[in-house]
Amino acid sequence: MKPLPALLAVALLLASVAGVAVPASGGESDVSVAPSTETAVGSDAESFADTGHPVDAPRAALTTLEQSEAFTNVLTVGEPRRANATRSKSNLSAALSLRAEGLESELDRRSVREKLARMNDTDRKQRYIRHAIVELEIRSEELRAEEQAAYRLHNEERISTRQLLVRLARVDRRAERLSKNATMFAAAAEDVEGLSVNSEIGVLRLELRTLRGPVRDRVDQALRGDAPPTRVYAQTADDGVVLAAVVDGEYVREVYDGTRRGGGDSRIPVDRIGEVLQDGYPLIYDRANGMFSTLQDQRQASPTFGAEMEYANGRVLAYIDRSSARVFREVQTVQLNQSPPTEPRTVTQSNLELTVYPSYSGGPMLVEVADARTGEPVRANVTFTTGDGSTRLIGEADARGRLWAVMPNESVRVRTIHPSRSYEIASVMVSPADPRKVRADDNTTAPDENESGADPNASGGPASTSVGTTAPTALSPSTSLTPSTTGSLATRERFATRTSPATATVSAGRTAAASSAALPAGVTP
């Protein structure tokens, strides 16, 4: 018989890990890195999973990683208001709603194609197509406003982080459908004599790209049950968002910061792209040997440039505002195929060796677990414990004893528990480091493009790759919106100048066209 103290010790250890269940698939439980009044692990309660917390919450001193060149530069939001992590998973009601919108949009596109095919009057067809394009521009602006409203609601804790992700996934899908509508009208315009819409379509499609991203797409797949539940880090500001996740062995990060757009009196020409990239991403620029590719939708009239750099184990797609000469949108992908060359934290406790490679908030961190006696990897489950004592199950190490995760926004205790000997526990405290940021003042002068020569893309055709030869990775384009009742003054004035007063008028962002032809969702007259 064991002595009573020993039995009590075992009981206490078992109690300390009670309720920590490893998913059968080796995936993650519903988690949050935010302080919570709950203490249960793996709860599905919305209030538990998505509590979130202000980003200025107290945390331990930063590690030396903030000076490490192991991390490439990343875009951040100027003044973050709330950060959290949650598990995106299947949502039947959201999935059905998105599917219904998609089917409706496809049927509307088919109807429009048939209507255009029956139109024999060239002037009428021109008016129809131009009106449709302006309506698409208005819908694009409405999508941006919808996204900004989601940021605000999340900042004010009026919606959960999971609800934020659902809303952003919806914006992604709607932007894809608007892009498809734009492509349809561009193709239709080619058959109309005297009508050229390449410039407008290019500008529109490029802006719609900034409303889409791989993390949002992954959330959408998870909502529809086409992908396993994925833990996503989300940080919001008044006009910006950071989304990050580990997906299929890659770290994926997408960022938008609206405060970095505009402010200049002129626009930079295309030959300044390399300068902005080198200044914003010096390490990646060097690793890519100064080579980059530009996006096909770029036009002289566009306020945005898009360029992608690829290097040995990753790529970055940067969107540059031409008036501010700043990167305002970023999509980064990094292959997680080796231990990050950063300073690890290693402890050996209870026959377990736990090694953690920390990162910046929302960055990729690696956890390794091994048997301290044999050195063999251990498929242990890993949890995070925050300062208030709440614990979240993050996942299970793979056959190599490794688990990639996204670094929380605060100091956490990383704990690992042996899968068959629950009394073997090891833990270590880690803190997020400051990231190597893309500079807020990438370029201070934005020379007028006319002073530096004509834009090579002014013809309206595909953008040429001025530096480098790597083809850009296409972001899969991505709703059906209610009839527009808003629209910027610039958009409405632009329509008024291209439309005969005798055939159309503009009122509150809506256009009354002479033609009563059916338009697809997003371009209703």
N, C-alpha and C positions, 0 to 999 in steps of 0.2 A: 504494500500500500504506500502511495506517495505521501510525503509530509503535507500537512494542510497548507502551509505557506505556498508550496509549489503549485498546488491545485488552484489556490486563489489567484496566483500570478497568471496561470494559463487561462482561467476564467476571465480575468480582466483583459487579457490580450484578445481573446475571442470577442468580448463585448465591444472592444474598441473598433473592430472591423465588421461588426454585425450589419447586415443589410448591404454590404458591398458585393454585388453580384456581377460576374463577368458575363457579358453577352455571349450567347452561344456562337454567334458569327464572328466573334473577335472584334466587334465594332465598339461603339461608344454608347454609354448611357446618356440620358438627358443631363446636360451639365450647365453650370454657370460659374464664372469666375468672380461673380459679384457677391458682396456681403448679403446674407439672407438670414431671416429669423428662423428658417427651417434648418434642421440638422440631418434629415434623412438623405440618403444617397440614392440617386437614380430615380427620384420622384418624377412623375409626369405632370405634376401640377404646374399650371402656367405661371403662377406667382412665384414658384420655386425656381423654375428653369430660366426665367427671363428677367430677374430683378434688375440687374444693371446698377451702375453706380457712377457718380461724378468722377471724371478723370483726374481731378485734383485731390482725390482721397489720399491720406497719408500712406507712405510706403517707405521701405528701407532704402538706405543709400544705394546709389547706382553702382553697378560693377564697372570694371575697367573695360568692358566690351564696347562702351560708347566711343572709344578711340581706336577700336580694332578695324583694320582694313579688310578683315574677313567678310564683312558685310558690305554689300554694294549700296549705293545711294537709293533711297526710296522716297516717294512723294508722301507727304503727310498733310493733314488738314490743319489750318491755321490755329484755331481755338477750339479744340474738341470739348464737347459738353458731356458726353456719356459714352462709356465703353462697356462691352459685355460679350459673352460668348454663349451660344446656344446650339442646339442640335436640330438641324432642319430635317424633317422627316415627312412621310406621306400625309397628305391632307386631302381627303376626298372632296370636300366642298370646294376648296380652292382649285383643285385639279379639274373638277367638272366645270367650274365657271370659266377657267382659262380655255378648256377644250371647246366649250360652247362659243366663246368669242372667236376662236380660231376657225371653226366651221362656218360661222356666219360671215367672217371676213372672206374666206375662200369662195363661198357662194356669191358674195357681192362682186368679187373680182371677175368671176366667170360671167356674171350678168353684164358687167361693164364691157368686157371684151366683145360680147355679142352685140351690145348696143353700138359700140364704136364701129364694128364691122358693117352695121346697117346704115351708118351715116354716110351720105353722099355729098353733103354740103361741106366744103372745105372750111369756110369761115365758121360755121357752127362747130365743127370738130375742133378747130383751134381754140375757140372760146371755152369749149367744154374741158379741154385738156389744161388750159392755163388756169381756169377756175379750180380744177381739181388739185393742181400743184400748190396753189395758194392755200387751199384748205388743208392740205397735208402739212404745210409750214405752220399753220395755226395749231394743228393737232400736236406737232412736235413741241411747240412752246407750252402747250397745255400739259404734255407729259413731263416736261422739266418742272413745271409748277407742282404737279402731282408728286414728283420725287422730293422736291423741297418741302412740301407739306409733311411727307413721311419723316424727314429728318426732324422737323420741328416737334412733331408728336412724340417721337422717340426721345428727344432731348428733354421734353417735359414729362416723360414717363407716363404718357397717356396711352401709349401702345407698348407692347412687349417687344423684345428683340426679335422673337420669332415672327410676330406680326409685321415688323419692319421688313424682314426678309421676304415675306410673302408679297408685300406691296412692291418691293423692288423687283422681284421676279415677274410680277404682273407688268411693271413698266418695261422690263426687258422684252417680254413677249409682244407687247403692243408696239414697241419701237421696231421689232422685227417685221410685224405686219405692215406698218406704215412704210418701211423700206421696200417691201415687196410691192406695195401699191405704187410707190415712186418708180420702181423699175418697170412696172407695167405701163405707166403713162409715158416713160421715156421711150420705150419700144414703140408705143402707138404714135408718138410724135415723129418718129423717123419716116413714117409713111404719109405724113402731111406736108405738102409742099409749102415752103416758106416758114416753117415752124421749127425752131431750135430751142430745146429746153435743157441741153446738157449742163449748162452752168448751174441753173436752179436745182436740178436733180442732184448734181454732185455736191453742192453745198448742203442740201437737205440730208442726203444719205450720210455724209460725214458727221453732221450733228447728231443724227440718230445713232451712229456708232458709239457716241459718248454716253448714251443712255443704256448701253448693253455691256455685258461682261461675263467672263467664264464662271465667276462665283455665283452670280445671279442665275446663270444657266444651270449650274449644278443644283442650286436650290429648287429651281423649276423641275428638274429631273427627279429630285427627291420627293417633291410634292406629288408628282404623278406616279411615284413608285417605280420609276425607271432607273433609279440609282439608290444605293444604300444610304441610310441616314448619315449626314455629314456635319461635323462640328464646325461652326462658322464663327469667326471673331468679327464683331461689328463695332465701329466707333463713329459717332456722328457729331457734326458741328452744325452751326446755323445754316451753312450752305456747303456742306461737304460730307463725305462718307468714306470710311476705310472698311473694306471687306477682305477677309483672308481665310484660307482653309488649306488643309492638306488633302489633295485629291489624287488618287492613283499614283502615289509615289512622287508627286510634285507639290511644291508650295506655290499656291496661286494667290495673287494679291491684286486687287483693283481699288483705285482711289480716284475720287473726284473732289476738287476744291474750286468752287465757283468764285472765291475771292481773288483768285489769280487770273481772272479773265478781265479784259478791258482795261481802260485807264490810259491808253496811249492815243496820241493824235494821228499816228500813221501806222502802217503795217510793214512788217519785215518781209523781205523777198525770200524766195525759196532757198537761195544760197546761204541764208543764215541758219538753216536747220542744223547743220553740223556743229556750228558754234554753240547753239543752245544745248544740244545733246552733250557735247563735250564738257560744257560748264556745269550742267545738271547731273550728269552721270559719268564722271571722269574715269572711274574704274571699269565700268562696262564699256565705255568708249574705247579704252585702251585694249581690253580683252577682245573686242570686236574688230580691232585693227582699224578703227576709224570708219568702218563700213556700216551703212544703214540703207534701208529701203523706204520709199515713201508710199503712201496709200493712193490707190487709183482714183478715189473720189475727189481728190484735191483740185480746186479751181482757183483762178485768180480772184474771183469774187468771194471766196470763202474766208471767214475770219479765223479759220483754224488750219493748221498743218498737222499731219500725222506721220510719224516715222517709227520704224522698228529696227532694233539692233539685236543680233543674235551672237552668242558667245558659247564657249565650250559646254556649260551646263545650265543654260537658261536663255531667256530673251526678255526684252522690255519693249512695250509699245507705248510711245509717249505722244500725247496730243498737246500741241503748242498754240497758245493764243497769239495771234500775229500782232495785235496792238500792244500787249504787255510784254511780248517776247518771253513768256513764262510757260512752263509745263503746268497744265491744270488738270490733266487726266492721265492716269498711268495704269497699265496692265502688265504685271510682272509674273513670270513663271520660272521657277528654279527646280531643277531635278535634284531630288533628295537621295543621292546614291552614295554618299560618303559622309563620314563624320565632319561636322563643321570645324574648321581650323580655329576654334575659339577656346578660351580657357575653360576647361570643364570643372565641375564640382563633383568630387568623388568621396563616398563614404563606404565603409565596410561595417555592417552591423548584422548580427544574428545570421551569420553565414551567407549573407547577401552582399554583393558589391553593386552599389548604385552609382551611376555616373550620369550627370545632367549637363548638357551644353545649353546654357541659357541664351536668350536672344532679346531683342527689343520688343516692346508691346506690340502684339499682333504678328511677330516674326516667327520663323521656324525654329523650334527647339527640339533637341533630341534627348531621349531618355534611354539608357542602356542598363540592363540588369543581367548579372552573372552570378554563378555559384562561387562564393569566395574560396571554397576549398578546391574545386576542380577547374574553375575558369570557364565552365560550360555555360552557355546562355540559358536564361530562365524565362519561360513565357509567363511572366508575372503580370498581374493587373496593377495599374498605376492610378493614383488619385492626386488631386490638388486640394490642399487645405488652406483657406484664406485666413486673414488676421482675426476674424471674428469666430474662428473655430469650425465653420461649415466646411464640409468635405464633398468633393465632386469626383465621381469616377470618370476618368478620361479615356481609358481603353486598356487593351492588353498588348503586351510586347509580342512581337512575331517570333518565328523560329530562331532568329538570330539574337533574340533578347532585346530588340530595338523597338521603340515607339516614337514616331514623329508626332508632334503636337504644335499648337499655336500658343505662343507665350502670352499669358494673361497681362492685364494692365497694372497689376500690383504684385507685391512680394507674395510668394506662395511656398508652402512646404510640399515638396514632391515626395510622395510615399509609395513604396512598392511592397507588395505582400506575396509571399510564395504561394503558388496555386494549390499545392497539396499540404503544405505545412504553414498554416496561417499564423503560427507563433513566430515565424521568421519574417521580420519587418525591418526595412531600412528606410530612412528619410533624410532629406537635405533641404535647406532653405535656399531659395534663389530669388533674385530680384531682376526686373526688366532693366535693360540698359537703354540709353538714348540712342536712337537710330542715326545713321549717317543720312542726313536729310538732303533732298534736292533743294538747292538754295532758293530762298524766297525771292531773291533779286537776280534771277538767272542772267538777265541782260537788262541794262538800264536804258539803252537807246534803241529805238525802233525806227530805223531809217525808212523813208517812203520808198515803196517798191519801184515807183517810176523813176526815182533817182538812181536806182541800181540796175535798171534794165527791166524788160518785160518778163513777167512770170512765164516759165516754160510751159505751164499747164493752161495757159490762157485759151488754148484752142478748144478746150472742153473735152479733150480725149483723155485716155489713161495717163496718170502721172508717170513721168520717167524717173528712173532711179538715178539720181545725180551722183550718189556716192554708194558704192557697194553693189552687190549683185544678188543678194539673198531676197527671194520673194517674201513679201509680208504674209504673216499668218492671218488668214481672214477670220474676223470675228463673225460668227454666225449671225446674220442680221436679225429682229424679234418683234392693234388690238382693236379691238373695236371700241371706238369711243362714242359717247353721246354727241349729238349735233353741237357744233362749236357755237358758243355765245361770247367768246373772248378772242383775243389776238392782239399782238402788239401793233402800235400805230404804224411802225415801219412796214410791217407785213401788209397791213390794210392799204397803206398809201402805195406800196409797190404794186399791189393788185390794181388799184385805181388807175395807175399810169399805164398799165398794159392792157386795160380792158376798155372798150368803147363805152362811153356813157349811155349810148343808145341801147346797149345790150345788157348792161349790168350796173348795179349800184352797190355801195358798201354801207352797211349799217351795223354797228356794234360787233364788228368782226365777222359778220355773216354776209354772204353774197347772194343776191337774187338773180339767177341767170335766166336768160331767155329759154334755154333748153331745159326741159323737164326730165332729161335722161337720168336713169338711176345711177348713182355713184356708189362705190364701195364704202364700207364702214370707214370712217375717217375722212371722207371727202363728200359728205352729204351737202347738197346745195342749200 
